[in-house]
Amino acid sequence: MGQWKSRSPARGTAGSSLISLPAELTRQRAGDVNRGYELRRTDTKGAGVFATRSFQVGETVMVGVIDRELDHNHAHASQVSEKRFVLHGGLITKVNHSCEPNCGIRLNASGAHDFVARQPITAGQEITFDYAMRNYSVEHFAAHCQCGSPRCRDRITGWKDLPAERKADYRGFAAPYLTDIDNQRATKQAGQVAAGQAGIAAQQTGQILNAEPVATE
């Protein structure tokens, strides 16, 4: 998501290289490697987070920790409820988007996002998730997505803009408040439609009652 400048890249896997980290992340890096991931440079997307060991489907890949509350949505903001946005600590904010991600979202006890493998992940593979798995609306990225996935939808969108089949694909791997918002909006829309139909029916009934009787011989 962001791009770091590397002073002396070390050798990594194909398509990536280890990169110099800011001072505040240097001490954290050894712990991250031990947990199974580290920050590297990608060929086209700047920095990214890569697995240093394999993960099985359903296994927690990264544990989320909330760093601070935010007052609005932006490129690094994580939505954790209908109207609440936070910034995660650590390398969570460096995980890149993919339209065919290998990780999904699961809320932990603190309300932060854990990343959970939705596909088998091998050592050296980039860890990715779909930003639509956490944010209902996404409107702050470049016009064209650069994930390179065969299923790329060309632009990074929020949950509200996903087709129904993709939402079904993400079942169990997307933040639950997203479907709650969908349900609330559907209920509100249904109520508005019902109210409109009732108004039309009442108007038509009134017109019939007020119509002049037809004269008969």
C-alpha positions as CSV (number, residue, x, y, z in Angstrom):
1,M,0.0,0.0,0.0
2,G,2.9,2.3,0.8
3,Q,6.3,2.3,-0.8
4,W,9.5,2.2,1.2
5,K,12.9,3.2,-0.1
6,S,15.4,0.4,0.2
7,R,19.0,1.3,0.8
8,S,20.4,-2.3,0.5
9,P,17.9,-4.8,-0.6
10,A,18.6,-8.4,0.4
11,R,17.8,-11.4,-1.6
12,G,14.2,-12.7,-1.4
13,T,11.9,-14.8,-3.4
14,A,11.1,-14.2,-7.0
15,G,9.2,-11.0,-7.5
16,S,10.2,-9.6,-4.1
17,S,13.2,-8.4,-2.1
18,L,13.7,-7.7,1.6
19,I,13.6,-4.0,2.2
20,S,14.8,-1.6,4.8
21,L,12.2,-0.9,7.4
22,P,11.5,2.4,9.3
23,A,13.1,2.6,12.7
24,E,9.8,2.0,14.5
25,L,9.4,-1.3,12.7
26,T,12.9,-2.6,12.9
27,R,12.5,-4.2,16.4
28,Q,9.2,-5.7,15.4
29,R,10.6,-7.4,12.3
30,A,12.3,-10.3,14.0
31,G,9.0,-11.1,15.8
32,D,7.1,-10.9,12.6
33,V,9.4,-13.3,10.9
34,N,9.0,-15.7,13.7
35,R,5.2,-15.4,13.4
36,G,5.4,-16.3,9.8
37,Y,5.6,-13.1,7.7
38,E,7.8,-10.1,6.9
39,L,7.8,-6.9,4.9
40,R,9.4,-7.1,1.4
41,R,9.3,-5.1,-1.8
42,T,7.1,-6.2,-4.7
43,D,7.8,-5.8,-8.3
44,T,5.0,-3.4,-9.0
45,K,3.1,-2.5,-5.8
46,G,5.8,-1.1,-3.5
47,A,5.9,-2.8,-0.1
48,G,4.0,-6.0,0.7
49,V,3.8,-8.6,3.4
50,F,5.1,-12.1,2.5
51,A,4.7,-15.4,4.3
52,T,7.9,-17.0,5.7
53,R,6.2,-20.3,6.4
54,S,3.1,-22.1,5.1
55,F,-0.4,-21.6,6.4
56,Q,-3.4,-23.9,6.0
57,V,-7.0,-22.8,5.2
58,G,-8.6,-21.4,8.3
59,E,-5.3,-20.7,10.1
60,T,-4.7,-17.3,11.5
61,V,-1.9,-15.6,9.5
62,M,-1.8,-12.2,11.2
63,V,-3.3,-11.0,14.5
64,G,-4.7,-7.5,14.3
65,V,-4.2,-4.9,17.0
66,I,-5.9,-1.5,16.9
67,D,-3.4,1.4,17.1
68,R,-5.9,4.3,17.3
69,E,-9.4,5.5,16.4
70,L,-9.9,7.5,13.2
71,D,-12.5,10.1,12.4
72,H,-13.0,9.2,8.8
73,N,-12.4,6.6,6.1
74,H,-9.1,6.7,4.1
75,A,-6.6,4.4,2.3
76,H,-5.3,2.8,5.5
77,A,-8.5,3.0,7.6
78,S,-10.1,-0.2,8.7
79,Q,-13.9,-0.2,9.2
80,V,-14.8,-2.1,12.4
81,S,-18.5,-1.2,12.6
82,E,-21.0,0.7,10.6
83,K,-19.6,4.2,11.6
84,R,-16.3,3.4,13.3
85,F,-12.9,3.4,11.6
86,V,-9.5,2.6,13.1
87,L,-5.9,2.3,12.2
88,H,-4.2,-1.1,12.9
89,G,-0.7,-1.3,14.3
90,G,2.2,-3.4,12.9
91,L,2.3,-4.6,9.3
92,I,-1.5,-5.1,8.9
93,T,-1.6,-1.7,7.0
94,K,1.1,-3.0,4.6
95,V,-0.9,-6.0,3.3
96,N,-1.9,-5.4,-0.3
97,H,-5.3,-5.8,-1.9
98,S,-6.1,-8.6,-4.3
99,C,-9.4,-9.3,-6.2
100,E,-8.6,-13.0,-5.5
101,P,-7.0,-12.9,-2.1
102,N,-5.5,-15.7,-0.1
103,C,-6.7,-14.3,3.2
104,G,-10.0,-13.1,4.7
105,I,-11.0,-11.1,7.7
106,R,-12.1,-12.3,11.1
107,L,-12.8,-10.0,14.0
108,N,-10.9,-10.8,17.2
109,A,-12.0,-10.1,20.8
110,S,-10.6,-6.5,20.7
111,G,-12.6,-5.7,17.6
112,A,-9.5,-5.7,15.4
113,H,-9.1,-7.7,12.2
114,D,-7.2,-10.9,12.1
115,F,-6.2,-12.2,8.7
116,V,-7.2,-15.8,8.2
117,A,-6.1,-18.0,5.3
118,R,-8.9,-18.8,2.8
119,Q,-6.5,-20.6,0.5
120,P,-3.3,-22.6,1.3
121,I,-0.4,-20.2,1.5
122,T,3.2,-21.3,0.9
123,A,6.4,-19.7,2.2
124,G,7.5,-16.8,-0.1
125,Q,3.9,-16.1,-1.2
126,E,2.5,-12.6,-0.8
127,I,-0.2,-12.3,1.8
128,T,-3.3,-10.4,0.4
129,F,-6.9,-9.6,1.2
130,D,-9.7,-7.8,-0.6
131,Y,-10.3,-4.4,0.9
132,A,-14.0,-5.0,0.3
133,M,-13.8,-7.6,3.1
134,R,-13.5,-4.8,5.7
135,N,-14.8,-1.5,4.3
136,Y,-18.3,-1.0,3.0
137,S,-17.2,1.9,0.8
138,V,-13.8,2.4,-0.9
139,E,-13.3,5.5,-2.9
140,H,-9.7,6.6,-2.4
141,F,-7.6,4.4,-4.7
142,A,-6.3,4.8,-8.3
143,A,-8.7,4.2,-11.1
144,H,-7.3,0.8,-12.0
145,C,-6.5,-2.1,-9.7
146,Q,-2.9,-3.5,-10.0
147,C,-3.4,-6.9,-8.3
148,G,-2.9,-8.9,-11.5
149,S,-5.4,-11.5,-10.5
150,P,-7.3,-13.4,-13.3
151,R,-10.5,-12.3,-11.4
152,C,-9.4,-8.7,-11.2
153,R,-12.5,-6.4,-11.3
154,D,-10.3,-3.5,-12.6
155,R,-10.9,-1.2,-9.6
156,I,-10.7,-1.5,-5.9
157,T,-14.1,-1.3,-4.5
158,G,-15.9,-1.6,-1.2
159,W,-18.4,-4.3,-0.1
160,K,-21.4,-2.3,-1.3
161,D,-20.1,-2.5,-4.9
162,L,-19.3,-6.2,-5.0
163,P,-21.6,-8.5,-7.1
164,A,-23.7,-11.0,-5.1
165,E,-21.6,-14.0,-6.3
166,R,-18.4,-12.5,-5.0
167,K,-20.1,-11.7,-1.6
168,A,-21.1,-15.4,-1.5
169,D,-17.5,-16.4,-2.3
170,Y,-16.3,-14.4,0.7
171,R,-18.9,-15.8,3.2
172,G,-17.1,-16.5,6.5
173,F,-14.1,-14.4,5.4
174,A,-15.6,-10.9,5.5
175,A,-16.4,-8.6,8.4
176,P,-19.9,-9.5,9.7
177,Y,-21.0,-5.8,10.0
178,L,-20.8,-5.5,6.2
179,T,-23.7,-8.0,5.8
180,D,-25.5,-6.3,8.7
181,I,-25.3,-3.0,6.8
182,D,-26.6,-4.7,3.6
183,N,-29.5,-6.2,5.6
184,Q,-30.3,-2.8,7.2
185,R,-30.3,-1.1,3.8
186,A,-32.4,-3.8,2.2
187,T,-35.0,-3.6,5.1
188,K,-35.1,0.2,4.7
189,Q,-35.5,0.0,1.0
190,A,-38.2,-2.6,1.3
191,G,-40.1,-0.4,3.8
192,Q,-39.8,2.6,1.4
193,V,-41.1,0.5,-1.5
194,A,-44.0,-0.8,0.6
195,A,-44.9,2.7,1.8
196,G,-44.8,3.9,-1.8
197,Q,-47.0,1.1,-3.0
198,A,-49.5,1.7,-0.2
199,G,-49.6,5.4,-1.1
200,I,-50.3,4.7,-4.7
201,A,-53.0,2.2,-3.7
202,A,-54.6,4.7,-1.4
203,Q,-54.5,7.4,-4.1
204,Q,-56.1,5.0,-6.6
205,T,-58.8,4.1,-4.1
206,G,-59.6,7.7,-3.4
207,Q,-59.9,8.4,-7.1
208,I,-62.4,5.6,-7.5
209,L,-64.5,6.7,-4.5
210,N,-64.5,10.3,-5.7
211,A,-65.4,9.4,-9.3
212,E,-68.9,10.6,-10.4
213,P,-71.4,7.7,-10.8
214,V,-72.2,6.7,-14.3
215,A,-75.8,7.6,-15.3
216,T,-77.9,4.5,-16.2
217,E,-81.3,4.3,-18.0
